[in-house]
Amino acid sequence: MDRQIYFDNNSNVLRFKLRRSDTGQGLTGLSSASVGLIISTICDVEAAATTYTVAGSTIETIATLGTYAAPTATKCRFAEVDATNHPGLYEFQFADARFSVANARMLSISAIGAANLLEREYEIELVRYDPQDSVRMGMTALPNAVPGTNGGLPTQNGTKLNQTVDLTAGQSIAASSIPNATIGGYAAGQDPVTLINLGVPDVNVKTESNHDFTALQKTSLNAATPSVSVDIGGIQNTSFAAGAIDAAALAMDAANEIADAYLDRANAIEVGLTPRQAQRLEAAALAGKLSGAATTTVVIRNAVADSKNRITATVDSDGNRSAVAIDVS
């Protein structure tokens, strides 16, 4: 391989040396009119070459060396660079399409046929990055910013990442993510896993002003620190203001959540009845006010509150129920 060129790169100016077949020294004096000269190109995925010949009048001269000028259709451009100071050095210019053949990885260029010309094969690797791009080598998926700055790649600081993470109010970050970070303008290098280690999956930093996290401990929040919200299982938005966190209260909240989840479990007692609804009916039947006992319609009120008809039953003279309406709300 003689050179790398970005695949689909345009306006390529190529220069390489042609030598004498008898001495191996640079061959001078060739031009776009040299009898017998044949310039040929072929990619690694092509079965047939694209050939330019003096005999076929498909080799044009170069008006200004070093300045690309698109060749006429089906032609290429060729000229000697400097016979005195660079003997044997020639410039080649081809149509842009020769550098964008689908799936091509290599482009081979040959020069043969002219008097005293040693056959020359020049190979170009067509790469999917730009060797001349000093920022990101033409790879658009990489961030085009200085590493460690906003929008750039993260940098290494010892054994931890040193990267800025901007949090909006109420935004969650996993406790296992970003080993070493600056959070929303707080002190650089602070470890959120250590500083806000509440043993929960999510920690929500709700205040973004510059507070000092240094004194923030596992079981207490320094008075100078923001409030923190946590999410433990089904417990949502449990907020802890500055000061100590009451472990007993936290455990009670968890117990209440579990109890509420059970009481409102659908179809837990009968189809269409939760435990909470069933207990409302039981409480009314045992302790609620009753009216209409001597009639065909018996009404039982909800216990204690006495604010609604919990059970309404149609009965006969023997007390047999033929229809029952309930209100479990």
C-alpha positions as CSV (number, residue, x, y, z in Angstrom):
1,M,0.0,0.0,0.0
2,D,1.4,3.4,-1.0
3,R,-1.2,5.8,0.4
4,Q,-4.5,6.0,2.4
5,I,-7.3,8.2,1.1
6,Y,-10.7,8.8,2.7
7,F,-13.4,6.8,0.8
8,D,-15.5,9.2,-1.3
9,N,-13.0,12.0,-0.9
10,N,-13.1,14.5,-3.7
11,S,-10.6,16.5,-5.8
12,N,-7.7,14.1,-5.1
13,V,-4.2,15.1,-6.5
14,L,-1.9,12.1,-6.6
15,R,1.9,12.1,-7.2
16,F,4.2,9.2,-7.5
17,K,7.5,8.3,-9.2
18,L,7.9,6.6,-12.5
19,R,11.3,5.0,-13.2
20,R,13.4,3.9,-16.2
21,S,13.3,0.3,-17.1
22,D,17.0,0.1,-17.8
23,T,18.6,1.9,-14.8
24,G,15.8,2.2,-12.3
25,Q,16.3,6.0,-12.1
26,G,13.5,8.5,-12.4
27,L,12.1,8.6,-16.0
28,T,11.7,12.2,-17.3
29,G,10.0,13.6,-20.3
30,L,6.7,11.8,-20.2
31,S,3.5,13.8,-21.0
32,S,-0.1,13.3,-21.9
33,A,1.0,12.8,-25.5
34,S,3.7,10.2,-24.9
35,V,3.3,7.4,-27.4
36,G,2.1,4.1,-25.9
37,L,1.4,5.5,-22.4
38,I,-1.4,3.6,-20.7
39,I,-2.8,4.6,-17.3
40,S,-5.2,2.2,-15.7
41,T,-7.3,2.1,-12.5
42,I,-9.2,-0.8,-10.8
43,C,-10.7,-1.3,-7.4
44,D,-10.6,-4.5,-5.4
45,V,-14.4,-5.1,-6.0
46,E,-14.2,-4.5,-9.8
47,A,-13.7,-7.2,-12.4
48,A,-12.7,-4.7,-15.2
49,A,-10.3,-1.8,-15.2
50,T,-11.0,1.8,-16.2
51,T,-8.2,2.5,-18.7
52,Y,-6.9,5.8,-20.1
53,T,-4.6,5.8,-23.2
54,V,-2.7,8.3,-25.3
55,A,-3.8,6.2,-28.4
56,G,-7.5,6.7,-27.3
57,S,-7.0,10.4,-26.5
58,T,-8.3,9.9,-22.9
59,I,-5.2,11.3,-21.1
60,E,-5.3,15.1,-20.7
61,T,-2.6,17.4,-19.4
62,I,-2.8,19.4,-16.1
63,A,-2.9,23.1,-16.6
64,T,-1.8,24.0,-13.0
65,L,0.1,21.5,-11.0
66,G,-1.2,20.8,-7.5
67,T,-4.6,22.2,-8.4
68,Y,-7.4,19.7,-9.1
69,A,-9.4,20.1,-12.2
70,A,-12.1,17.5,-12.9
71,P,-11.1,15.6,-16.1
72,T,-13.4,15.4,-19.0
73,A,-15.7,12.5,-18.8
74,T,-14.0,9.1,-19.4
75,K,-10.6,10.8,-19.2
76,C,-7.8,11.4,-16.6
77,R,-5.1,14.1,-16.2
78,F,-1.3,13.5,-16.2
79,A,1.7,15.8,-16.2
80,E,5.4,15.8,-15.1
81,V,6.1,17.7,-11.9
82,D,9.8,18.8,-12.0
83,A,12.2,17.0,-14.3
84,T,15.2,18.8,-12.7
85,N,14.6,18.6,-9.0
86,H,12.3,15.6,-8.8
87,P,13.1,13.5,-11.9
88,G,10.5,10.9,-12.5
89,L,7.8,12.5,-10.3
90,Y,4.4,12.8,-12.0
91,E,1.0,14.1,-11.1
92,F,-2.3,12.1,-11.7
93,Q,-5.8,13.4,-11.4
94,F,-8.9,11.1,-11.8
95,A,-12.6,11.6,-11.6
96,D,-14.0,11.6,-8.1
97,A,-16.1,8.5,-8.9
98,R,-13.0,6.4,-8.9
99,F,-12.6,7.0,-5.2
100,S,-16.3,6.1,-4.3
101,V,-16.9,2.7,-5.9
102,A,-19.4,0.9,-3.7
103,N,-17.7,-1.3,-1.0
104,A,-14.2,-0.7,-2.4
105,R,-11.3,-0.9,0.0
106,M,-8.4,-0.6,-2.5
107,L,-7.7,1.4,-5.7
108,S,-4.8,0.3,-7.8
109,I,-3.3,2.6,-10.4
110,S,-0.8,1.4,-13.1
111,A,1.3,3.3,-15.6
112,I,2.8,1.2,-18.5
113,G,3.5,1.2,-22.2
114,A,5.7,4.3,-22.8
115,A,9.2,4.0,-24.1
116,N,11.7,3.1,-21.3
117,L,9.0,3.1,-18.7
118,L,9.3,0.5,-15.9
119,E,5.8,-0.8,-15.1
120,R,4.5,1.0,-12.0
121,E,1.7,-0.1,-9.7
122,Y,0.5,2.4,-7.1
123,E,-1.9,1.2,-4.5
124,I,-4.3,3.4,-2.4
125,E,-6.2,2.1,0.6
126,L,-9.7,3.6,0.7
127,V,-10.4,4.1,4.4
128,R,-13.6,5.1,6.2
129,Y,-11.8,7.7,8.2
130,D,-9.9,10.9,7.1
131,P,-6.2,10.7,8.0
132,Q,-6.0,14.5,7.3
133,D,-8.7,15.4,9.9
134,S,-6.9,16.4,13.1
135,V,-10.1,16.7,15.2
136,R,-11.8,13.3,14.9
137,M,-10.4,11.8,11.7
138,G,-13.7,12.3,9.8
139,M,-15.7,10.0,12.1
140,T,-18.9,11.8,12.7
141,A,-20.0,9.5,15.5
142,L,-17.3,10.9,17.8
143,P,-17.9,14.1,19.7
144,N,-16.3,17.2,18.1
145,A,-15.2,18.8,21.3
146,V,-12.2,18.8,23.6
147,P,-12.1,15.7,25.9
148,G,-13.4,16.4,29.4
149,T,-15.4,19.5,28.2
150,N,-19.1,19.7,27.6
151,G,-20.0,17.4,24.7
152,G,-16.5,15.8,24.6
153,L,-15.3,12.4,25.5
154,P,-14.8,11.7,29.3
155,T,-11.3,11.8,30.6
156,Q,-9.5,9.5,33.0
157,N,-8.7,10.7,36.5
158,G,-6.7,7.9,38.3
159,T,-9.0,4.9,38.3
160,K,-12.3,6.9,38.0
161,L,-14.0,8.8,35.3
162,N,-13.9,12.5,35.7
163,Q,-17.0,13.8,33.9
164,T,-19.5,16.5,34.5
165,V,-23.2,15.4,34.9
166,D,-25.8,18.2,34.8
167,L,-29.0,17.3,36.7
168,T,-32.3,19.1,36.5
169,A,-34.6,19.2,39.5
170,G,-36.0,15.9,40.4
171,Q,-33.9,14.0,37.9
172,S,-32.8,10.5,39.0
173,I,-29.4,8.9,38.7
174,A,-28.7,5.3,39.5
175,A,-26.5,4.8,42.5
176,S,-24.2,2.5,40.5
177,S,-23.6,4.9,37.7
178,I,-20.7,7.5,37.1
179,P,-18.2,6.4,39.8
180,N,-16.7,9.9,40.0
181,A,-18.6,13.0,38.9
182,T,-19.3,16.7,39.3
183,I,-23.1,16.9,40.0
184,G,-24.8,20.0,38.6
185,G,-22.0,22.4,39.7
186,Y,-21.1,20.8,43.1
187,A,-17.5,20.1,44.1
188,A,-15.5,18.2,41.4
189,G,-14.4,14.7,42.3
190,Q,-17.3,13.9,44.7
191,D,-18.6,10.3,44.6
192,P,-22.4,10.2,44.6
193,V,-22.4,6.5,45.6
194,T,-20.4,7.4,48.8
195,L,-22.0,10.8,49.5
196,I,-25.7,9.8,49.0
197,N,-25.5,6.1,49.9
198,L,-29.0,5.6,51.2
199,G,-29.0,2.0,50.1
200,V,-31.7,2.7,47.5
201,P,-31.7,2.5,43.7
202,D,-32.5,6.1,42.9
203,V,-31.3,9.4,44.5
204,N,-33.0,12.6,43.4
205,V,-31.0,15.8,43.9
206,K,-33.7,18.4,44.0
207,T,-31.6,21.6,44.5
208,E,-29.0,22.7,42.0
209,S,-27.3,25.6,43.8
210,N,-23.7,25.2,44.9
211,H,-23.9,23.2,48.1
212,D,-21.0,21.4,49.8
213,F,-21.5,17.6,49.7
214,T,-18.4,16.9,51.9
215,A,-20.4,16.5,55.1
216,L,-23.3,14.5,53.6
217,Q,-23.4,11.1,55.3
218,K,-25.2,7.9,54.9
219,T,-27.7,8.4,57.8
220,S,-27.9,12.2,58.0
221,L,-28.0,15.2,55.8
222,N,-26.0,18.3,56.7
223,A,-28.0,21.5,57.2
224,A,-26.1,23.1,54.3
225,T,-27.2,20.3,51.9
226,P,-30.3,20.1,49.7
227,S,-33.3,17.8,50.4
228,V,-33.2,14.4,48.9
229,S,-36.0,12.1,47.5
230,V,-35.6,8.3,47.4
231,D,-37.6,5.5,45.9
232,I,-37.6,2.2,47.7
233,G,-39.7,-0.4,45.9
234,G,-43.2,0.9,45.9
235,I,-42.5,3.8,48.2
236,Q,-42.6,6.9,46.0
237,N,-41.3,10.4,46.7
238,T,-40.3,9.9,50.3
239,S,-38.6,13.2,51.0
240,F,-35.9,13.8,53.7
241,A,-35.2,17.5,54.5
242,A,-31.9,18.6,56.0
243,G,-31.1,16.8,59.3
244,A,-31.2,13.2,60.5
245,I,-33.2,10.5,58.6
246,D,-35.5,8.5,61.0
247,A,-34.9,4.8,60.2
248,A,-37.9,3.8,62.2
249,A,-40.2,6.1,60.3
250,L,-38.8,4.8,57.0
251,A,-39.5,1.2,58.1
252,M,-43.1,2.2,59.1
253,D,-43.6,3.9,55.7
254,A,-42.5,0.6,54.1
255,A,-44.9,-1.4,56.3
256,N,-47.8,0.9,55.4
257,E,-47.1,0.6,51.7
258,I,-47.1,-3.2,52.0
259,A,-50.4,-3.2,54.0
260,D,-52.1,-0.8,51.5
261,A,-50.9,-3.0,48.6
262,Y,-52.6,-6.0,50.3
263,L,-55.8,-4.3,51.2
264,D,-56.4,-3.1,47.7
265,R,-55.4,-6.3,45.9
266,A,-58.1,-7.0,43.3
267,N,-60.2,-10.2,43.6
268,A,-58.3,-11.2,46.8
269,I,-61.5,-12.3,48.7
270,E,-64.1,-12.8,46.0
271,V,-64.1,-11.9,42.3
272,G,-64.7,-8.1,42.4
273,L,-63.8,-7.7,46.0
274,T,-60.6,-6.5,47.6
275,P,-59.8,-7.2,51.3
276,R,-60.5,-3.6,52.1
277,Q,-64.0,-3.8,50.5
278,A,-64.8,-7.1,52.1
279,Q,-63.9,-5.7,55.6
280,R,-66.1,-2.7,55.0
281,L,-69.0,-5.1,54.4
282,E,-68.1,-7.1,57.5
283,A,-67.9,-4.0,59.7
284,A,-71.3,-2.8,58.5
285,A,-72.9,-6.2,59.0
286,L,-71.5,-6.5,62.5
287,A,-71.7,-3.0,63.8
288,G,-73.7,-0.9,61.4
289,K,-77.2,0.5,62.0
290,L,-80.1,-1.7,60.6
291,S,-83.5,-0.6,59.4
292,G,-86.5,-2.2,57.8
293,A,-86.2,-5.5,59.7
294,A,-90.0,-6.0,59.7
295,T,-90.3,-5.2,56.0
296,T,-89.2,-6.8,52.8
297,T,-86.3,-4.4,52.4
298,V,-83.5,-4.4,55.0
299,V,-80.9,-1.6,55.0
300,I,-77.6,-1.7,56.9
301,R,-75.5,1.5,57.3
302,N,-71.7,1.7,57.3
303,A,-70.3,1.4,60.8
304,V,-69.2,4.5,62.8
305,A,-69.6,7.1,60.1
306,D,-73.2,6.2,59.3
307,S,-73.0,8.1,56.0
308,K,-74.3,5.6,53.5
309,N,-76.3,2.4,52.9
310,R,-73.6,-0.2,52.9
311,I,-76.0,-3.2,52.4
312,T,-79.5,-3.2,51.0
313,A,-81.3,-6.6,50.9
314,T,-84.7,-7.7,49.6
315,V,-86.1,-10.4,52.0
316,D,-89.2,-12.4,52.5
317,S,-91.1,-13.0,55.8
318,D,-88.6,-15.7,56.8
319,G,-85.7,-13.4,56.3
320,N,-84.4,-15.1,53.1
321,R,-82.5,-12.8,50.9
322,S,-83.5,-12.7,47.2
323,A,-81.4,-9.7,46.2
324,V,-78.6,-7.8,47.8
325,A,-77.1,-4.5,46.7
326,I,-73.8,-3.3,48.3
327,D,-71.8,-0.1,48.3
328,V,-68.1,-0.7,49.1
329,S,-66.8,2.8,48.3
